[in-house]
Amino acid sequence: MPANETTELTVRWELSRQADGATTLALTGELDAISTALIWERIEQELALAKATALKVDATGLSSCDSAGLALLYSLSSGSMTPGAKVDLTGLSPDLDHLFRSFSNDDYEALQEHEPDCSFWINDVGAAVSTWLRDLREQLEFIGEVTIAVAVGLMRPRRMRWKEVLRVFETAGVNALPIVCLLTFLIGMVIAFESAQPLEKLGAQIFVAQLLGLTITRELGPVMAAIMLAGRSGSAFAAELGTMKVNEELNALQTMGLSPVQFLVVQRVVAGLLLTPILTVFAMYAGLLGGIPVLLGLGFPLRMVLEQIQHGLHFGDLAQGLCKSVIFGGIVASVSCLRGLQTGEGPRAVGESTTRSVVSSILLIILADAVFAAVTYVLKA
């Protein structure tokens, strides 16, 4: 069949059929959203008339292809246009072949125009509960596997990849110090400003120092350090492992007899447990330094401010904040790695895993902080 000479299109195709029913579809040019929409039905009609027993799609002449073009190639290769015929897609350039291999059925369905199905609300609730329970089971299994792996690594230090732990410690901890200190410094300043106004009515502005010290050491120091760790480093953990999952590097590790948890996750969890308390200590100091200039501006001497902070704080307050930070660090590192290992297929999978890791980490941090606050209140009562 001669090539179409439509001047508006950026792509051309040529369909040739042999006597035995073997058909060849040669594509040349650029498959963009406009040209794909115009030629899709025409190619489908011509293939239906050809009644091919075998279809060879020659994409040697394709110079570029967007998501709509990938959907057309996916439809051709899946045999939806030629039921019962064997389809062979050849000639894709290395870049286009990489994009095509990462294209999934979910991406194909997302690009199709269709009316969303309206399901009964009971079915939606049941599906949501089932998904939540399945995810909870995976989290519990993952926590058990990571706990055993960390214990084995600590009891047998030679099996631990300490160079990788130091690398993660540097990238996730040392490099995060500036932003963590800046954030808590500003938060300490805001707390001092906001608390000074109501306490002024009571003539107790000096107690702003004690309020600042207790708030920063018990709550905001460990919480803000953990949230920044989740947004900055936890997302990086999920993206790294998710990319490795999409590129089938995790499958390669399992083929070589290496456990992804032991080889990749344990080092990040250990680094998270070690670096979060250090980040928290710097966050506490930065928060206190942020409130001190406000108190100096209110007319209180520096010595009085420091004495008030020292008088209001106890070792138990510092220990409480550090214990929280260890728990938060384990939550961020483990949840982020789990979301990375749960990455699906397709170009959007890594982004979805990264988003899920940040949201889940922050939610569990606040939940753990609420449980910690309730338990400490009951114990002190």
Secondary structure, DSSP 8 states (H G I E B T S, - for coil): ------TT-SEEEEEEE-TTSEEEEEEEEEE-HHHHHHHHHHHHHHHHHHT-SEEEEEEEEEEEE-HHHHHHHHHHHTTSSSTT-EEEEE---HHHHHHHHT--HHHHHHHS--------HHHHHHHHHHHHHHHHHHHHHHHHHHHHHHHHHHHSGGGS-HHHHHHHHHHHTGGGHHHHHHHHHHHHHHHHHHHHHHHHHTT-GGGHHHHHHHHIIIIIHHHHHHHHHIIIIIHHHHHHHHHHHHTTHHHHHHHTT--HIIIIIHHHHHHHHHHHHHHHHHHHHHHHHHHHHHHHHTT--HHHHHHHHHHH--HHHHHHHHHHHHHHHHHHHHHHHHHHHT--SSTTHHHHHHHHHHHHHHHHHHHHHHHHHHHHHHHH-
